[in-house]
Amino acid sequence: MSTASDEDDDPFEEQREEVDNAMVQLFDEYGRNYDFQAVVAIVASVFARVLDLAPPVLLGLAIDSVIQQNKPFLPWLPRSWVPPDDEGKLLLMGGLIAGSFLLGAGFHWIRNWGWNSFSQNIQHQVRTDTYDKMQRLNMDFFATKQTGEMMSILSNDVNRLERFLNDGLNSAFRLSVMVVAIGVYLFYVNWQLAILTMLPVPIIALFTYRFVKAIQPKYADVRSSVGHLNSRLENNLGGIQVIKTSNTESYESERVDDVSQGYFDANWGAITIRIKFFPALRIISGVGFVLTFVFGGLWVIGGAPAFFSGTLREGEFVTFILLSQQFIWPMAQFGQIINMYQRARASSERIFGLMNEPSRIEENPEADELVVDDGEVVYDDVSFGYGDEETIVEDIDFRVDGGDTLALVGPTGAGKSTVLKLLLRMYDVDEGEVRIDGQDISQTTLPSLRQHIGYVSQDTFLFYGTVEENITYGTFDADRDEVVDAAKAAEAHEFIQNLPDGYDTEVGERGVKLSGGQRQRIDIARAILKDPEILVLDEATSDVDTETEMLIQRSLDRLTEDRTTFSIAHRLSTIKDADQIVVLEDGEIVERGTHDDLIGEEGLYANLWGVQAGEIDELPDEFVERAARRQATVDADSEDDD
Ligand code: ADP
């Protein structure tokens, strides 16, 4: 039975293919840690299920040995324990039945504890390990996978494992113990009638197997049509303003109608198969039941019917009838167990595929701690490409003295962010070296490197939590006074004080919504508190109004004082005073110098400056043509991304 259709469009296909025997790996790496729970669960399962069978067996024995008196009363019991009269014997049987119920309940409790503890512990450990691994993955892994897809591994896939480990294994044991124990007992009592009674077992197994095979692709259709429906609804609700202003309500209603109909059809396809399954199963088991009833009944009344020989007592007949009903329904779960197993295997493949994903940044085990003194940064002939084919930045060569500011300027896609990602070691260089105070950063530990670098970007991210928690993020031991000082330096103190609970105001999606400029100043306060020697400002003042920009600029000036600073800014006025400006085009340095030097050169920088000063008419034609060409390739790139 293939799960190919089940896992259509799996974004983790590549990872899954790398994994052999994911279930073996699961039990080997995680199951072993909880073998005590597993053993307890298995042993208790066997006892619990066997005790489940005791009442019908004891009932049969009671009928034959106490009521009909044609069979010895519990021959294995010491004779001195056997009560002399029939009432006493019946009460003893009743006591045994009651005991089996009580003891059975105890074993069921232990069995449930064992399986649940086994599966919950594994689930917890797999989830936290997967999350830890995800945090260590390269940034480009996140660029190619959507957040929702990563989330689905951490939630759906891990939950599926738990479902299989708990319900799946539990049912599998129940099924095996039931079939084996009932089979053994029935064969022991009367092997000929047992064959007749057990006849439906292989037929039911085959039937449910085929049912699962038929219904699996239908369920895959249902899942994919739910996906389509949800995407359409989400897209439409997000774009409701455009729908209204374009007057396209009826068009959109029709589109929703279409995808909803698709979901209906897919579901109906699954339902038509599913609703036939249980009635058909009933018929098969009913045939077995009727055969046992008719032949067994005839046998009890008038002795062995055709093909049979020997005797069948009333009590044995009752036991047959009762037990035969007990394994039919567990058998119906047979297909379900296979299904759960296959889904769990696909989930394990995704999980282990992710865990085995190689990291592009390998920590050298002998790496030293980075020691920063002046904060001098040198790029020594650095080249780098994201993939194997294309070099994105080439021969990048510059030196920034401790405390100085270097600004990176250039058109979109020139490679400015890429150059700075190499400093933060989001990626390692392909050629050349990046050195901080003379130390090659690829030979230093990642935590020590990142501890000395502050990063302020244009898309500020705030975590759920209070303003204070967001400012102290990464500098967890700071006290309130230090936080307030940092916020003051970041020009954030005033607006924070005006928030409903000041520094204790909850922010983020579930709290107060802050404006872009406010979020950025919180981010800057975070960087000031961290007090790093080296600072990276990635277009730190875009998308804000002029007044806010001025506030941010003032706080940034305070932040960058005495720190080695790298700055990427589209608004050239913000980097005009940088000690060094490096102009990038197509991944290469084309100009460098101070603002005045570069204006004098009348090259790319001077033209970009001209654009921002509003001197569009005075730009050389060649510059405008190049810009248009570049824009065309950027647009094409972003369309490719879609
Ligand atoms: P800038 O910051 O100057 O706008 P970037 O450094 O962001 O430029 O991008 C330089 C080039 O590298 C662009 O062509 C971009 O498409 C490419 N690029 C950026 N990030 C990635 C990535 N994670 N994987 C592959 N290519 C990338």
Residues whose N, C-alpha, C, O or C-beta is under 5 A from the ligand:
A	BS01	ADP	D140 A143 Y386 I392 P411 T412 G413 A414 G415 K416 S417 T418
